[in-house]
């Protein structure tokens, strides 16, 4: 899994070679996932920490896709890297 993208009651699970659509809210899916390297960074996005190419205070890059970091998720995300 590279990242998750929510849209209403659906979540796109984006992998390196495939994409899956699940009918579930993002919060429910994150609770069920066993993989602990997935972290929510925006109301619509969660990312795999191992798939991040780079990041700034405002966004995360996975391959060439820039995903915004929401204000309410920023502190938790940066704590994962011991940066505040």
N, C-alpha and C positions, 0 to 999 in steps of 0.2 A: 504494500500500500504506500503510495506517495502522499496523497492527501484526500480529504473528504470535502465534498461541497454540498451544502444543504439548499433545498428549495422547497419551502412549505413542509409537507409531510414526507418528503423524499430526500434521500441522500445518494449522491453519486460517489461511488468508491473508485478512485482513480489509481490504477496500478501502472506499472511501467509498460505493460503490453496490452492491457484490457481495461474496460470501464464497466462497472456494475451499478445498477440502480436498485435501491432498497426502499421499500415503503415503510419508513420509520423516521421519527424525529432524530435530529443530530444527538441530542442529549441521551436519548434511549440507546442509540447505537454505541456511543462512547462508553456507556455503562456496561454494555455487553461484550465489548472488545477485550480480549485478554492481553493484547499487545499494548504495553504501557508507554511506548515511545510516541504515541499519538497524543497531541496536545491541541486544544482549541485555541485559536488565535483571533477569531472573529466570529460574529454571530452566524456566519454562513460557512466558515472554513475551520478545519482541523488539519494539522500537518503531521507527517512522520518526521520526527527530529533527525532521523538518520538519512532522510532524503533531501534535507536543506542544502542548497548550494552556497547561499550566502543570505545575510539578513542585515537590516538596519533598524533604527528605532521605529520605522513606519511600515516596513514590509519585509516579507520573506520571499526568497527566490528558490524555486524548485525547477531545475533545468532552466528554461527561459521564461517561465511563468512567474510573475510577481503577484503575491497574495498580500492584501493589506492586513496589518495588525490592528485590531480594534482597541480603543482606549481602555476598555474594561478588562481586556485580556493581556495587555502589554506587560504589566508587572509580573504576572505568573510566568509568561514566556521568558522574559529576561532573567528571572530567578533560576530557570533551568540551566542558564549559562553563567550564573553567579555574577550577573551584571545588573546593577540598579542605578 
